[in-house]
Amino acid sequence: MLIRIKGAISNCYLLLGEKPVLVDTGAPGDLRAILAAFQAHKVNPKSLALILLTHGHSDHAGCAAELKRRTGAQIAIHAGDAPLVRAGRNGVLAVQDTLGRILRPFVDEEFEAFEPDLVFEEGIALEPYGLRGRVLPTPGHTAGSVSVVLANGEALIGDVLRGSLVWPNKAREHYFCNDPGRNQRSIVRLAREGLLRCHPGTFGSFPGTELGRFLSTDGGGVFELSSETV
Ligand SMILES: [Zn+2]
């Protein structure tokens, strides 16, 4: 079972397999919402098998240090973003549009720095943590961005793309992207997975077929431009 926990800015996800796994930890003020979700779904915080971060931005890693203290769970992150969490800073946050410029001051906050327990460079299998699925590197938004691809065809894609505030089941480019070319290749990688449903770090989920709208006809590097800005 997959539970979306809505934080002030972005989503965290609680995955309830044989053991509970938390994907992302919200912004620094989101601790209460995460603990409330544990309680609502009868998850003993001490039973948490892993805290996995899709990347090292403050609205995804903001409560990681405190949650590790409360749960004892290890924190995993890709090597490309480990420097961000060790510093407690977002680093480069390249805006993609006007809304990104407006939102940047709210997103670009410092958070409690920490040393991650598990730093990986390639994908990792999730079976040791009680889930059928794997972590797939999907860089571009940041150097160390990853997605969680579950065996049931669902995926947690962090900030590779976002959902739409207005339209259900629609994907949009994220407000921030440090390397659009690499992100494009990550979208291709995800599209090849034949996903049923994508769960982004911002707003609601969308079907895997939405990924196809962001690919050029030759699978290369052209984004579809959207007139919608929210
Ligand atoms: Zn981000």
Boltz pocket constraint, residues with backbone or C-beta under 6 A from the ligand:
constraints:
  - pocket:
      binder: B
      contacts: [[A, 55], [A, 57], [A, 141], [A, 159], [A, 176]]
      max_distance: 6.0
